[in-house]
Amino acid sequence: MLSIPASRPNAYTGSPLDRAGEKRDDAEFIAAALSHPDTLFAPVWRARSLMKGVAEGHPEAVLLTGAAAQSVRMADGPWAFLGLWEGRPVFAVDCSTADDPLPLLPEGMGTFTDLRQVAGLLPAGEASVLAHARGLMHWRTKHRFCGVCGSRCEPRSAGHVMVCQGCGAQHFPRTDPAVIMLVVRDDACLLGHSHRFPNVTMYSTLAGFVEPGESLEEAVRREVKEEAGIDVGEVWYHSSQPWPFPSSIMLGFHAEGLSDEIRIDPDELKDARWFTRDQIRNHEALGFSLPRADSIARRLIEDWMGA
């Protein structure tokens, strides 16, 4: 088996932003940008993003400017500088303290929607910006106090650092690496059904978090062995996908299966099977479903099918 390249970008990638990290500590620039009428704000309300056209099946991100932006900032929640979009500053702002933020906005501005429901339908780049805003605001709302001494933290660097007011410790946004892998043996691939899947017929790739002191390849081999009892040989990187639900990045791989007998961990999986290419092509007729089209799991399967 040879390394299989990614056929197309994953959802939440391809950000149009210049993150402009050098601007984060420029207090004069940040202050001017926050008050400028052309600055864009991506509001986050209880982990949901503002969009219009969702009901019609044509969602678009709604970024606020001027008075509308100042209205959601009145909720006095965390904010952070995301970067520059074609030269215009973009900020994330969390308005979760408002019971309902829509009355703060002009009529017809859209609704707050779970990004995961529509990411594959959003215009290129918009899903990435909304994911960026969601992930950073989650971190900000969950790290108000120091994990070292318990004192209150205050934001610095335009919302990208939290500094403890007690012991002075600095805390930075957290991203948890997780491996996701399609194990292949001869003309078959290994897919599992998790207890956590809302879709009762779906079979997907195996996945798990990277542990301390572990390489990505070692994490792939360990997770497959733990969950399905399959030994893994070579491991090939495929692509990655930001997954801010709440704070992960999915690192995708294809892997060489060295054994056949599946022994599932019943705490992790309800079932796991080897599926041939023909079975996957005819999955609907055979009564099982595949991961969503915008998921990295589906990319791993489709790129193997087309290899």
Secondary structure, 3 states (H helix, E strand, C coil): CCCCCCCCCCCCCCCCCECCHHHCCCHHHHHHHHHCCCCEEEEEECCEEEEECCCCCCCEECCECHHHHHHHHCCCCCEEEEEEECCEEEEEEECCCCCCCHHHCCCCCCEEECHHHCHHHCCCCHHHHHHHHHHHHHHHHHCCECCCCCCEEEEEHHHCEEEECCCCCEECCCCEEEEEEEEEECCEEEEEEECCCCCCCECECEEEECCCCCCHHHHHHHHHHHHHCCCEEEEEEEEEEEECCCCEEEEEEEEEECCCCCCCCCCCEEEEEEEEHHHHHCCCCCCCECCCCCCHHHHHHHHHHCC
